[in-house]
Amino acid sequence: MLSTRDLVLCALFAALLGGLGMAPPIPLGFLPVPVTAQTLGVMLAGTILGAKRGGIAALLFVLLVAAGLPLLAGGRGGIGVLMGPTGGFVLSWPVGAFVTGWLAERFATTANPIRLFAVSVLGGILVVYAGGIPWLWLVAGLPIDKAVFGTLAFVPGDLIKAGIAAVAASGVRRAGILPIHACENGA
């Protein structure tokens, strides 16, 4: 059962994901998936909120997009967008946030930014790519090697986002304002 505080935090981080969608997407000519700031929100949700609340926040965001709200970068939303070439990445965000949070709860329990960076990379990049690349192959009809190698263009920016998430989560943890295990402790 989620407390009122947990529900508010989930809604807040879903809104953060939407706010990050205000940054214009950067199209790549060789891939039908743009560079966006929104995967930073996935990493932040996991590293700051933990597995349960982070996953719920990202799931809430995806449900709002599915309902047609134009919350994705470039003002996109709706089932059609989720079923398009970018859908695998977006649909993997709740799993990415959950895995990032799960790893953070187990392996990055302090404010150590190096560990927080590592869990952001594993959950917020690898898990999201694991959902997005096969989707590109199946939905966009890209050869799997082109989908894999084309996605490598996202890696530098995503590593920067993982660094930002690690520093931000480290700061939140040092300040003690939002303990990662708050939902498990009933706080």
Secondary structure, DSSP 8 states (H G I E B T S, - for coil): ---HHHHHHHHHHHHHHHHHTTS--EEETTEEEEE-SHHHHHHHIIIII-HHHHHHHHHHHHHHHHTT---BTTTB-SHHHHTSTTHHHHHTHHHHHHHHHHHHHHH--SS-HHHHHHHIIIIIIIIHHHHHHHHHHHHS---HHHHHHHHGGGHHHHHHHHHHHHHHHHHHHHHTSS-TTHHHHT-
